[in-house]
Amino acid sequence: MAKVSNRNAIQLAIFVAFGFLFGYDIGVISGCLIMPDFIRRFGELGPDGEYFLSSSRQSIITSLLSAGGALAQAFTSDRFGRRGSILIWSGIFTAGVAVQTGTEYSIVQMTIGRFIAGLGVGALSAIVPLYNGETAPKALRGTLLVLYQLQIIVGIFLSYIIDLATHKIPSSASWRVPVGLQLVWGTIMLSGILFLPESPRHLLGTGRREEACTVVAQLNGVPLDDPLVQDLVSELEYGIAQENEGGKATWAECFSSRNMLWKRTMNGMMLQFVQQLNGQNFYYYYGDTFFKSAGTNLDPYVIQVILGAVSVIGTVPALRLIETWGRRRSLMVGALLEAGCSLVAGVVGHLTLAPTGTAKELLTKRNKSGGDVLIAFAVLHVFSFSVFWGPTPWVYLGESFPLRVRPKAIALGSATNWFWNFLLSFFAPRIAAKIGPLILLIFFGMLLFGYVYVYFFIPETKGLTLEEVDEMYTSGVKPWNSSTWKPHLGEKARQRVAEMHKAEGYEDKRVSPTESTA
């Protein structure tokens, strides 16, 4: 039997999560909102003869990114496969970027372009964890799904650097270059998808066993005729048959009592809901504008670059913590750390910052010190989010559902993420305009709620195959006891394969299933 290698699976996960487009498009618009040429083209003429972007226009331009495709991808993922679905939505995203880049003075065209791109981003944000969850080895699944989040954060960081580099250009190139660079990400996704294999679980679920064997062999770096291939495919078939009894799933089944699907779907949606109301996206979207009013001596673009760098640095330890600490512990620790940061930043900001619009020369030493404290805790908040609540809900979403409802359930979780992202980006500037830094206390309350919810409702899924997660939910184990729960389904599948081997007259010499991609 050939030696198993996870290299191909890891390379595949790196590419399919590549995108940068998810994070880059979130971050790039933040800097554009305060670029003079962008304001002149898409803003309104004020009484003083100067152009400005009202909070309502900022909301419209920013929030429309979040509308759309997460639910729609469930239809394409089942009909065209994971691979074909990535191709379709990458094309839609690229078309939306082209519309934005070609805009001259029309805010309608800009928002339509962001809406179209948002359809692609929303759909791909659901497909990527779905695809990675189905192709990654269980011992590395959490790490590879965190890698997806890391690449999103790298995209945000890169967008801040590009905004910093171009914002002083005295023409439309100041914003067209950062926005237009997304055409590169879309083109890479469109060309690279031609070399991606289909998910072996999807192939087996649609009766294409020979193709599934080929993909399993590729992902494990072994010949097609290696006994490991048939063993792994047989185990997958057994698990899929167990979870797929009853025919094809409907949307309603995601909320049914079958195998506790209602609880799993609600957990996925609730984690995405709390993630969006952590407060970090407030800094990502409106950090430039918010910090400018804090009276800091730092250029707001520089502050955004600092936040982006902190996000990248914070996501790196998550690659290990997700598999050592597990999902539950990461979420609970992160909720408490971020809640503390929100509380301090909100209270200090409210008590010390000058009213929005105060001239810089009128700011007192106390105002400036308050701004520095707020920025310091914003940095700590973003760092904590990047370690814990940034990647973990996506990991959990990608590994919590049986094959029969996986595209639909992940679509519901992703749609929840984008729906609350939309509400936050639409209403946050209006709320902040009325209550200032006290908006951070709203996030403080949500983080405390998140801690309680995780403790009572989120079980530990570390180290389980996707089929064993299904078994854990049906076993009735309490979430606070789930870290010590042991699965039996995988052992049954291995016993069944061993019996087949014995009947065929050869010895079972398979590698440990934790070392293989299945």
C-alpha positions, 0 to 999 in steps of 0.5 A, spaced: 500 500 500 502 506 497 504 512 503 498 517 504 500 524 502 495 530 504 499 534 500 494 534 494 488 536 499 492 541 502 493 545 495 486 544 493 484 547 499 489 553 498 487 554 491 479 554 492 479 559 498 484 563 494 479 568 492 482 574 496 475 576 493 471 575 499 475 579 504 478 584 499 471 586 497 469 587 504 475 592 505 476 596 499 470 600 499 472 602 506 478 606 503 474 609 497 468 612 501 473 618 503 477 618 497 476 625 494 474 623 487 470 618 489 466 623 493 465 628 488 463 622 483 458 619 487 456 624 493 452 630 494 453 637 493 453 641 500 451 648 502 458 650 502 459 648 495 463 641 497 461 634 495 460 629 501 457 622 502 451 622 506 451 616 511 445 614 507 449 613 501 455 610 504 450 605 507 447 603 500 454 603 497 457 598 502 451 594 504 449 592 497 455 587 497 451 583 502 445 581 498 444 575 495 447 569 492 448 565 499 441 561 498 442 561 490 448 557 491 444 551 494 441 550 487 447 550 483 451 546 488 446 540 487 445 541 480 452 543 477 456 540 483 461 544 487 466 545 482 461 547 476 457 552 482 464 555 483 465 557 476 458 560 475 459 564 481 466 566 480 463 569 473 458 573 476 462 576 481 467 578 475 461 581 471 459 585 477 466 588 478 467 590 471 460 594 472 463 597 478 470 599 475 466 602 468 462 607 472 463 614 471 458 618 475 452 614 476 451 611 484 446 607 481 451 603 476 456 603 482 450 600 487 448 595 481 455 593 480 456 591 488 450 588 488 452 583 482 458 582 485 455 581 492 451 575 489 458 572 487 461 573 494 455 571 497 454 564 493 462 563 494 462 564 501 457 558 502 460 553 497 468 554 499 466 551 506 462 546 503 467 544 498 473 544 503 469 540 508 467 535 503 474 534 501 479 535 507 481 529 511 478 530 518 484 531 522 486 537 518 479 539 516 479 545 521 485 547 520 484 548 512 477 551 514 481 556 518 486 557 512 479 560 508 478 565 513 486 567 513 485 568 506 479 572 507 483 576 512 489 577 507 484 580 502 482 585 507 489 587 509 491 587 501 485 592 500 487 597 505 495 597 503 492 598 495 487 604 498 493 607 502 497 607 496 492 610 491 488 614 495 492 621 493 492 620 486 488 626 483 483 622 479 479 616 478 485 611 478 485 612 486 479 608 487 478 604 480 485 601 481 483 598 488 476 596 485 478 593 478 484 589 481 478 584 483 478 582 476 485 579 477 482 575 483 476 573 479 480 571 473 484 566 477 478 563 480 475 562 473 481 559 470 483 555 476 477 551 477 478 548 470 483 544 474 479 542 481 476 535 482 469 534 484 467 533 491 468 525 492 462 526 497 458 529 491 460 524 486 458 518 490 451 522 492 449 522 485 451 515 483 458 516 480 463 511 484 468 511 479 469 518 478 469 518 486 475 513 486 479 517 482 478 523 486 480 520 492 486 517 489 488 524 487 487 527 494 491 522 498 496 521 493 496 514 491 494 510 485 487 508 483 488 501 484 491 502 491 486 498 496 486 504 500 481 507 495 476 502 495 476 502 503 475 509 503 470 510 498 466 504 501 466 507 508 464 514 505 458 510 501 456 506 508 456 513 511 452 517 506 447 511 505 446 511 513 445 519 513 441 519 506 435 514 508 429 517 506 430 520 499 432 527 497 432 533 502 427 539 501 429 546 505 423 544 510 428 538 512 433 543 514 428 545 520 425 538 521 426 533 527 430 528 523 437 527 526 436 533 530 437 537 523 433 543 526 438 544 532 444 543 527 441 548 522 439 553 528 446 553 531 449 554 524 445 560 523 446 563 530 453 562 530 453 566 523 448 571 527 453 573 533 459 573 528 456 579 524 454 582 531 461 582 534 463 589 532 469 587 527 465 589 521 464 596 524 471 597 524 472 594 517 467 598 513 467 604 517 474 604 520 476 610 516 471 614 517 470 613 525 477 614 526 478 620 523 472 623 527 476 620 533 482 626 532 488 621 532 494 624 529 495 617 525 492 617 517 486 613 517 488 609 512 494 607 516 490 605 521 486 601 517 492 597 514 494 596 522 488 593 523 488 589 517 495 587 519 493 585 526 487 581 523 492 577 519 497 576 525 491 574 529 488 568 524 495 565 524 495 562 531 487 560 529 490 555 524 493 551 530 488 553 536 482 550 532 484 543 532 488 543 539 483 548 543 477 545 539 471 549 537 467 550 543 473 553 547 475 558 542 468 561 541 467 562 549 474 565 550 473 569 544 466 572 546 469 574 553 475 577 550 472 581 545 466 583 550 471 586 554 474 590 548 467 593 546 466 595 553 472 599 554 472 602 548 465 604 548 465 607 555 472 611 554 470 613 547 463 616 550 466 619 556 472 622 552 471 623 545 469 630 542 462 630 538 463 628 531 465 634 526 469 637 531 475 641 528 482 638 529 485 644 532 479 644 537 480 637 540 483 637 547 488 633 550 483 628 553 479 628 547 486 625 543 487 620 549 480 618 548 481 616 541 488 613 542 484 608 547 479 607 543 483 605 537 488 601 542 482 597 544 479 596 537 486 593 535 485 588 541 478 587 539 480 585 531 485 581 534 481 577 538 476 576 533 481 574 528 483 568 533 476 566 535 470 568 532 472 570 525 474 563 523 470 558 528 463 559 525 465 558 518 469 551 520 463 549 524 458 551 518 462 547 514 462 540 518 455 540 521 451 537 516 449 530 512 450 530 505 443 530 503 442 537 506 449 540 506 448 545 501 442 548 503 444 548 511 450 551 509 446 556 504 442 558 510 448 559 515 451 563 510 445 567 508 444 569 515 451 572 515 450 576 509 443 578 512 446 581 518 452 584 515 447 587 510 443 590 516 449 592 520 453 596 514 446 599 512 444 601 519 451 602 523 453 609 520 446 611 522 446 609 529 453 611 530 451 618 528 446 618 533 450 615 539 457 615 537 462 610 541 456 607 545 454 603 539 460 598 541 456 597 547 451 593 543 456 589 540 458 588 548 451 585 549 451 580 543 458 577 545 455 576 552 449 572 549 454 569 544 458 566 550 451 563 553 449 560 547 455 557 545 456 554 552 448 551 552 447 549 545 454 548 541 457 541 541 464 540 540 466 537 533 473 537 533 476 530 530 470 527 527 468 525 520 462 529 517 458 522 518 460 522 525 458 529 527 451 526 524 451 521 529 453 525 535 447 530 534 443 524 534 446 521 540 443 526 545 449 528 548 449 535 552 454 540 548 458 541 555 459 534 555 461 533 547 468 534 548 469 527 551 464 523 546 466 517 542 463 515 535 461 509 533 459 509 526 466 510 523 468 503 527 462 500 524 464 502 517 471 500 518 468 493 521 464 492 515 470 494 510 474 489 514 468 483 513 468 485 506 476 484 506 475 477 509 470 475 505 475 476 499 481 473 502 486 478 504 488 482 510 486 489 512 492 493 512 489 500 511 492 506 514 489 510 520 483 514 517 485 520 520 491 520 516 487 519 509 483 524 506 475 522 506 
